[in-house]
Amino acid sequence: MRLDEANYRLTLEGAIVLSVGFHPHAAPDPGAKAALAELHLRKIDLADRVHVLNVGGYIGGSTRAEIAYATAQGKPITYLET
């Protein structure tokens, strides 16, 4: 399932989806990368839960850090693929 498909499905289920706007690892410079990573954490702060799109079972380093942050904040975590 692609990101836009998951966004569509969750939206139809009545969820307010705060999706990835830009992947920090693709940022043009270290300052932008840090700012985007911080923005992802603020989205987690706003979320009721975090749904990880681990296509093919893959979870990268920044996603692992976001999962750890969400867990520390007491946010439930769900996964596209188990």
C-alpha positions as CSV (number, residue, x, y, z in Angstrom):
1,M,0.0,0.0,0.0
2,R,1.3,3.4,-0.9
3,L,1.3,6.4,1.3
4,D,-1.6,8.1,-0.6
5,E,-3.7,4.9,-0.5
6,A,-3.2,4.7,3.3
7,N,-4.1,8.4,3.7
8,Y,-7.2,7.9,1.6
9,R,-8.4,4.8,3.5
10,L,-7.8,6.4,6.9
11,T,-9.5,9.6,5.9
12,L,-12.6,7.6,4.7
13,E,-12.6,5.9,8.1
14,G,-13.0,9.4,9.7
15,A,-9.4,9.9,10.8
16,I,-7.6,13.2,10.6
17,V,-4.4,12.3,8.8
18,L,-1.2,14.2,9.6
19,S,1.1,12.8,7.0
20,V,4.7,13.1,6.1
21,G,5.0,16.3,4.0
22,F,8.7,15.7,3.3
23,H,11.2,13.0,4.3
24,P,13.9,14.5,6.5
25,H,16.6,12.2,5.0
26,A,16.0,13.9,1.6
27,A,16.4,17.5,3.0
28,P,18.9,19.7,1.1
29,D,21.0,20.6,4.1
30,P,21.5,19.6,7.8
31,G,19.5,22.5,9.1
32,A,16.5,21.7,7.0
33,K,16.8,18.0,8.0
34,A,16.8,18.9,11.7
35,A,13.8,21.2,11.2
36,L,11.8,18.6,9.4
37,A,12.6,16.0,12.0
38,E,11.4,18.3,14.7
39,L,8.2,19.0,12.7
40,H,7.5,15.2,12.5
41,L,7.8,15.1,16.3
42,R,5.3,18.0,16.7
43,K,2.9,16.1,14.4
44,I,3.2,13.1,16.8
45,D,2.4,15.5,19.7
46,L,-0.9,16.4,17.9
47,A,-1.7,12.8,17.0
48,D,-4.0,10.4,18.9
49,R,-2.0,7.5,17.4
50,V,0.8,6.8,15.0
51,H,0.3,4.5,12.0
52,V,3.6,3.4,10.5
53,L,3.6,2.6,6.8
54,N,6.3,-0.1,7.0
55,V,6.0,-1.3,3.4
56,G,7.8,-4.6,3.0
57,G,8.4,-4.6,6.7
58,Y,11.0,-1.8,6.4
59,I,11.4,0.7,9.1
60,G,14.3,3.2,8.7
61,G,16.3,4.9,11.4
62,S,14.3,8.2,11.6
63,T,11.1,6.3,11.7
64,R,12.4,4.1,14.6
65,A,13.3,7.3,16.4
66,E,9.8,8.7,15.8
67,I,8.3,5.4,17.1
68,A,10.4,5.7,20.2
69,Y,9.3,9.3,20.7
70,A,5.6,8.3,20.2
71,T,5.9,5.4,22.6
72,A,7.5,7.7,25.2
73,Q,4.6,10.1,24.8
74,G,2.1,7.2,25.4
75,K,0.8,7.3,21.8
76,P,-0.5,4.0,20.4
77,I,1.4,2.7,17.5
78,T,-0.1,0.6,14.6
79,Y,1.6,-0.8,11.6
80,L,0.6,-1.3,8.0
81,E,2.4,-4.6,7.9
82,T,3.1,-6.7,11.0
